[in-house]
Structure formats: structure tokens, C-alpha cells
Amino acid sequence: QVRLVESGGGMVQAGGSLRLSCAASGYTVSSNCLGWFRQAPGKAREGVATVDSDGTTRYAGSVEGRFTISRDNAKNTLYLEMNSLKPEDSALYYCAALHPLAVGYCYLSRRFYYWGQGTQVTVSS
């Protein structure tokens, strides 16, 4: 059984930083594409960043240069380092993983198969 459990969310002032974690079980984070997504109230879910099995990373334009996605294979954990946070970054953040048999590029637009429950990030102005 695959489980993705996010943590690290919280409240922070604009300009601050947070580091989100996503602990995986039943799934090897180095084996395929994983990503971070977010959804603010009343808005559609949007992709934030992905990391492929070869380490290639991709970012949404709105977070490029401020957020960094990474993984620790030994801990089987995915991370999202968020710096220079803005109020518009406030959302419920989810980690997600492709099906183990999925192939192809690790784009934000891919259909991710496994999802965590989310962790709330609130940025005050």
C-alpha cells in the first residue's frame, strides 16, 4: 500500500521560508516522477514542481527561483524548500507520485496516481 504523508506546513510572514516534507511508504521516491501541487480556496489545483527519476526538476513559472524540489533517497522522502514566500503562495500543498509503471516526461501536467492528504501553508502580508 502506497502512502504519501506531507508535513512542514504552517503560517509564515511574507518573505519567509518553509520546508515541506513528503514521507513515502510502499513507493520508492527515486523510481519515478514525483511532484508538489497546491490548491487555494476557490481555485483549481496547480502544479508547483516535479522531480524525475534522473533528478531533472521542473517548476511552475510562479515559483521558479524561489522554490526548490529535492528528494532524499535514503530517507525515501520528497522535499519542497520555499523561500521568499508571498501571500499568493497560501494553499493546501500536496505531494504526488506517478504510477510505478508510468513512462514519459515528468511534466506538471502529467496525471499523477498517488496523492497525499496535504499540508496547509499560509503566508501573511
C-alpha positions as CSV (number, residue, x, y, z in Angstrom):
1,Q,0.0,0.0,0.0
2,V,1.4,3.4,-1.0
3,R,1.3,6.2,1.4
4,L,2.5,9.8,1.0
5,V,2.4,11.9,4.1
6,E,3.1,15.6,3.9
7,S,4.4,17.8,6.8
8,G,6.1,21.1,7.4
9,G,3.3,23.5,6.6
10,G,2.4,26.4,8.8
11,M,1.9,30.1,9.0
12,V,4.7,32.5,7.9
13,Q,5.1,36.1,7.1
14,A,5.7,37.3,3.5
15,G,9.3,36.9,2.7
16,G,9.8,34.0,5.0
17,S,10.6,30.4,4.3
18,L,9.2,26.9,4.9
19,R,10.3,23.4,4.1
20,L,7.7,20.8,3.2
21,S,8.4,17.1,3.5
22,C,6.6,14.1,2.0
23,A,7.4,10.8,3.5
24,A,6.7,7.9,1.2
25,S,6.0,4.3,2.1
26,G,5.3,1.5,-0.4
27,Y,6.8,3.6,-3.1
28,T,10.5,4.4,-3.9
29,V,10.9,8.1,-4.4
30,S,13.9,7.6,-6.7
31,S,12.0,5.2,-9.0
32,N,9.8,7.6,-10.9
33,C,8.4,11.1,-11.2
34,L,7.1,12.9,-8.1
35,G,5.7,16.4,-7.7
36,W,4.3,19.1,-5.5
37,F,0.9,20.6,-6.2
38,R,-1.2,23.2,-4.4
39,Q,-4.8,24.4,-4.2
40,A,-6.1,27.6,-2.8
41,P,-9.7,28.0,-1.8
42,G,-11.9,28.6,-4.8
43,K,-9.1,27.9,-7.2
44,A,-8.1,25.0,-9.3
45,R,-5.2,22.8,-8.3
46,E,-1.9,23.8,-9.9
47,G,1.4,22.1,-10.3
48,V,4.3,23.6,-8.4
49,A,7.3,21.4,-9.1
50,T,8.4,17.9,-10.2
51,V,11.5,15.8,-10.0
52,D,12.1,12.9,-12.3
53,S,14.0,9.7,-11.5
54,D,17.1,11.1,-13.2
55,G,17.0,14.2,-11.0
56,T,15.5,16.5,-13.6
57,T,13.4,19.2,-12.0
58,R,10.7,21.4,-13.4
59,Y,8.9,24.4,-11.9
60,A,5.9,26.5,-12.4
61,G,6.8,30.0,-13.6
62,S,5.2,31.5,-10.5
63,V,7.7,29.7,-8.1
64,E,10.8,29.5,-10.3
65,G,13.8,30.8,-8.5
66,R,12.0,30.7,-5.1
67,F,11.1,27.1,-4.6
68,T,13.4,24.0,-4.8
69,I,12.2,20.4,-5.1
70,S,14.5,17.7,-3.9
71,R,14.5,14.2,-2.6
72,D,16.5,12.1,-0.1
73,N,16.6,8.6,-1.4
74,A,18.0,7.2,1.9
75,K,15.0,8.6,3.8
76,N,12.6,7.9,0.9
77,T,11.3,11.5,1.3
78,L,10.5,14.3,-1.1
79,Y,11.0,18.0,-0.1
80,L,9.9,21.4,-1.2
81,E,12.1,24.3,0.0
82,M,10.1,27.5,-0.3
83,N,11.8,30.9,0.1
84,S,10.6,34.5,-0.4
85,L,7.1,33.4,0.2
86,K,4.2,35.6,-0.9
87,P,0.6,35.7,0.3
88,E,-0.4,34.2,-3.1
89,D,1.5,31.1,-2.2
90,S,-1.0,30.3,0.5
91,A,-2.7,27.0,-0.3
92,L,-3.0,23.4,0.6
93,Y,0.1,21.7,-0.7
94,Y,0.1,18.1,-1.8
95,C,2.8,15.7,-2.9
96,A,2.0,13.2,-5.6
97,A,3.7,10.3,-7.5
98,L,3.2,8.7,-10.9
99,H,2.2,5.1,-11.1
100,P,5.4,3.0,-10.9
101,L,4.8,1.7,-14.4
102,A,4.2,5.1,-16.0
103,V,6.7,6.3,-18.6
104,G,7.4,9.6,-20.2
105,Y,8.4,13.0,-19.2
106,C,7.9,14.3,-15.7
107,Y,5.7,17.3,-16.5
108,L,3.5,19.2,-14.2
109,S,0.6,18.3,-16.5
110,R,1.0,14.5,-16.1
111,R,-1.7,12.5,-14.5
112,F,-0.4,11.7,-11.0
113,Y,-1.6,8.5,-9.5
114,Y,-0.8,8.6,-5.8
115,W,-1.6,11.7,-3.6
116,G,-1.0,12.7,0.0
117,Q,-3.5,14.4,2.2
118,G,-1.9,17.8,2.0
119,T,-0.3,20.3,4.4
120,Q,-1.5,23.9,4.8
121,V,0.7,26.8,4.0
122,T,-0.5,30.3,5.0
123,V,1.5,33.4,4.2
124,S,0.5,36.7,5.8
125,S,1.3,40.1,4.3
